[in-house]
Structure formats: structure tokens, C-alpha cells
Amino acid sequence: MFFLNLCWNHIITPERAKAQLSELLKCVSVDKIFAFGGDTKYPELVISHLEMAKENCALVLAEKVLNGFFSYDEAVAFARRIFRTNLIEFYKLKLPKR
């Protein structure tokens, strides 16, 4: 079983991170992608890194919606999956009920 973690991609090379995600959408199951990981010792950097990851993913997904690859609702569901659901399932997190 494998998973693709885009943890450092957004910081090291944002343009390449967008290109990689665009390609991954075509050939990897959505449940195998982690869009973000914040492994830094400074909380402020985690927040900045998350903003970069969200912006990169939003740009890629918006392009896919405009090109007809995804509907708007599918793109939102995909984003939720790669930023939240996959990690909850992988780490078997127990979240409080809302």
C-alpha cells in the first residue's frame, strides 16, 4: 500500500507541485494523496505552508473545473479528501462529534 505525501513540494518548488498534482489527478486514486504535511518546528511556518498548499491545490482544481475534468462539486470533494479525509482514515483519528 502506498500514499503520496506532497509535504515539502509546495515550499521547495510551488510550480512543480502544481504540475505534479495535475498529473496525479489523472493517474492516482484520490484516496492515496496527502496534499499537505506540516513537519516544521515553528507553528507559524506550518500555517504559511498550509496556505501555499491550499493556494496551489485551488489553482490546479480550478483549472480542472474550467477544462471540464471535474465539476465544481467534484473538485470540492477532492480537496476535502486530500486535505482532510485521507489523513483521518490513514491515521485512524477519532474526531469529536459536531
Rosetta blueprint (number, residue, H / E / L):
1 M L
2 F L
3 F L
4 L E
5 N E
6 L L
7 C L
8 W L
9 N H
10 H H
11 I H
12 I H
13 T L
14 P H
15 E H
16 R H
17 A H
18 K H
19 A H
20 Q H
21 L H
22 S H
23 E H
24 L H
25 L H
26 K H
27 C H
28 V L
29 S L
30 V H
31 D H
32 K H
33 I E
34 F E
35 A L
36 F L
37 G L
38 G L
39 D L
40 T L
41 K L
42 Y L
43 P H
44 E H
45 L H
46 V H
47 I H
48 S H
49 H H
50 L H
51 E H
52 M H
53 A H
54 K H
55 E H
56 N H
57 C H
58 A H
59 L H
60 V H
61 L H
62 A H
63 E H
64 K H
65 V H
66 L H
67 N L
68 G L
69 F L
70 F L
71 S L
72 Y H
73 D H
74 E H
75 A H
76 V H
77 A H
78 F H
79 A H
80 R H
81 R H
82 I H
83 F H
84 R H
85 T H
86 N H
87 L H
88 I H
89 E H
90 F H
91 Y L
92 K L
93 L L
94 K L
95 L L
96 P L
97 K L
98 R L
